[in-house]
């Protein structure tokens, strides 16, 4: 469906430009989920003439299986927003003390990444603005939900989650939870986000910083 994340961002930006109100006091801020979401969000911010910032959620992995998510964490300023999947926690018998330790560990990683990516820039204000949360795709949606919950605490006028691709059932789940999710493609057969990209290479921190610096140069030392 997409050549790479830049191609996806160009297509997503064109779509959002047609549906998101602009002007007449309607101000927009684009918030990207690193790493891959930043590459998509750059063209989106350009299309909307909006500033670009980040929200850094982190997956809470299962004991011994870090890639298997049982929850996710994000920050609203300094407030921790943790979303835990009770079905997974019960099925895997995840102890409460493990969750507390993992949340603390992921909090440290969020702080590290925010510092590394913003490089001294202040966070973009969100209150009373249309906040568009962008990622390169959604699978289960746990990290996106945590990020959206954190952004909602910052009192935006409107919150929209926008991705190039997400499973059809995830789109319905978001709608059922009162979250507006715009996905350019919502296939019924979905295995992984990467299957819908010709180039879905692992994004490095330098690529993230380059996009963010191009939209908002860091302050001079």
C-alpha positions in Angstrom: 0.0 0.0 0.0 2.9 2.4 0.8 6.4 2.7 -0.6 7.8 3.9 2.7 6.9 6.1 5.7 7.4 9.3 3.7 5.0 8.1 1.0 2.5 7.2 3.7 2.9 10.6 5.4 2.3 12.4 2.1 -0.9 10.4 1.5 -2.1 10.8 5.1 -1.3 14.5 5.1 -3.3 15.0 1.9 -6.3 13.2 3.4 -6.2 15.1 6.6 -5.9 18.4 4.8 -9.3 17.7 3.2 -11.1 16.7 6.4 -9.5 18.7 9.3 -10.8 22.3 9.7 -8.2 25.0 9.5 -8.2 28.7 9.8 -10.7 30.9 11.7 -9.0 30.2 15.0 -8.8 26.4 14.5 -5.1 25.8 15.4 -3.5 22.4 14.9 -0.6 20.6 16.5 0.8 17.3 15.1 2.1 14.9 17.7 4.2 12.0 16.5 4.8 8.6 18.2 8.5 7.8 17.8 10.3 6.3 16.1 8.5 5.5 12.8 5.6 7.8 13.5 7.9 10.8 13.3 8.8 10.0 9.7 5.1 9.8 8.8 4.2 12.9 10.8 6.7 15.2 9.0 4.8 15.4 5.8 1.5 15.5 7.7 2.7 18.6 9.6 3.8 20.2 6.3 0.5 19.5 4.7 -1.4 21.1 7.6 1.0 23.9 8.2 1.2 22.8 11.8 4.0 22.5 14.3 5.4 19.0 15.0 6.1 17.5 18.4 6.2 14.1 20.0 4.4 11.9 22.5 6.5 8.9 23.6 4.4 5.9 24.8 6.1 2.6 25.8 4.9 -0.9 25.6 4.7 -2.8 28.9 5.9 -6.3 28.0 5.0 -9.6 29.6 7.4 -11.3 32.0 10.0 -13.1 29.9 8.3 -12.0 26.7 9.0 -8.3 26.3 7.5 -8.1 22.8 4.1 -9.4 24.1 2.3 -6.3 25.4 0.2 -6.5 28.5 -0.1 -2.7 28.7 1.4 0.6 27.7 2.6 3.8 29.4 2.6 7.5 28.4 3.1 10.8 30.1 0.8 13.8 30.3 3.4 16.4 31.3 4.6 14.6 34.5 1.6 12.4 35.1 1.9 8.7 34.3 -0.9 7.3 32.2 -0.8 3.5 32.3 -3.2 1.3 30.3 -3.2 -2.4 31.2 -4.9 -5.2 29.3 -6.7 -7.1 32.1 -7.3 -10.1 29.9 -3.6 -10.5 29.1 -2.6 -9.8 32.7 -5.0 -12.5 34.0 -4.2 -15.1 31.4 -0.4 -14.7 31.9 -0.7 -14.3 35.7 1.3 -11.1 35.7 2.2 -10.1 39.3 1.4 -6.5 40.5 4.9 -5.9 41.6 6.2 -6.8 38.1 3.9 -4.2 36.6 5.1 -1.6 39.0 8.7 -2.3 38.2 8.1 -2.4 34.5 6.2 0.9 34.6 9.1 2.5 36.5 11.6 1.1 33.9 9.5 2.4 31.0 9.1 5.8 32.6 12.9 6.1 32.7 13.1 5.2 29.0 10.4 7.7 28.1 12.3 10.5 29.9 15.5 9.5 28.1 13.8 9.5 24.7 12.0 12.8 25.2 15.3 14.5 26.2 17.2 12.9 23.3 14.5 13.9 20.7 13.5 17.4 21.9 17.0 18.5 22.7 16.0 21.4 24.9 12.9 22.4 22.9 9.8 23.1 25.1 6.8 20.9 24.4 4.2 22.3 22.0 1.1 23.6 23.8 -1.9 21.3 23.2 -4.7 23.0 25.2 -7.6 24.3 23.0 -5.9 23.1 19.8 -6.8 20.2 17.5 -4.3 17.5 18.4 -3.5 15.0 15.7 -1.6 12.0 17.0 0.3 10.2 14.2 2.0 6.8 14.0 3.1 4.6 11.1 0.4 2.1 11.8 -1.6 0.5 14.6 -1.8 -3.2 15.4 -3.3 -3.9 18.9 -3.5 -0.2 19.6 -2.3 -0.4 23.2 0.5 2.2 22.8 -1.6 4.5 20.7 -4.4 4.3 23.3 -1.9 5.2 26.1 -0.6 8.1 24.0 -4.1 9.3 23.2 -5.1 9.2 26.9 -2.0 11.3 27.8 -2.8 13.8 25.1 -6.5 14.0 26.2 -5.3 15.0 29.7 -3.7 18.1 28.1 -7.2 19.4 27.2 -7.1 19.7 23.4 -10.1 21.1 21.6 -10.2 17.9 19.6 -8.1 14.8 19.5 -7.7 12.7 16.4 -5.5 9.6 16.0 -4.3 9.3 12.4 -2.4 6.4 10.8 -1.8 5.0 7.3 -3.1 1.6 8.3 -4.8 -0.2 11.1 -6.9 -3.4 11.4 -10.6 -3.0 10.7 -11.4 -4.4 14.2 -9.0 -1.9 15.9 -10.8 1.0 14.1 -14.1 -0.2 15.5 -12.6 -0.7 19.0 -11.3 2.9 19.0 -14.7 4.1 17.9 -16.3 2.2 20.7 -14.0 3.8 23.2 -14.9 7.2 22.0 -11.6 7.8 20.2 -11.6 9.2 16.6 -9.2 7.1 14.5 -8.6 7.9 10.9 -6.8 5.1 9.0 -6.2 5.4 5.2 -6.5 1.6 5.0 -8.3 -0.8 7.3 -7.7 -4.3 6.0 -9.5 -7.3 7.4 -6.5 -9.5 7.0 -3.8 -8.0 9.2 -0.6 -9.6 10.5 1.8 -6.7 11.1 2.1 -3.0 10.2 5.2 -3.7 8.1 3.4 -5.9 5.6 1.8 -2.8 4.1 5.1 -1.1 3.3 7.6 -1.9 0.7 10.3 -0.3 2.9 9.7 -0.6 6.6 13.3 -0.4 7.9 14.0 0.1 11.6 14.1 3.9 12.2 17.1 5.2 14.1 17.2 8.0 16.6 19.2 10.2 14.2 16.4 10.0 11.6 13.9 11.1 14.3 16.1 14.0 15.4 16.6 15.1 11.8 12.8 15.4 11.1 12.1 17.2 14.4 15.1 19.6 13.9 13.9 20.4 10.4 10.5 21.5 11.7 11.7 23.2 14.9 15.5 23.7 15.2 16.9 23.1 18.8 17.8 26.2 20.7 21.4 27.4 20.3 23.8 26.4 23.1 
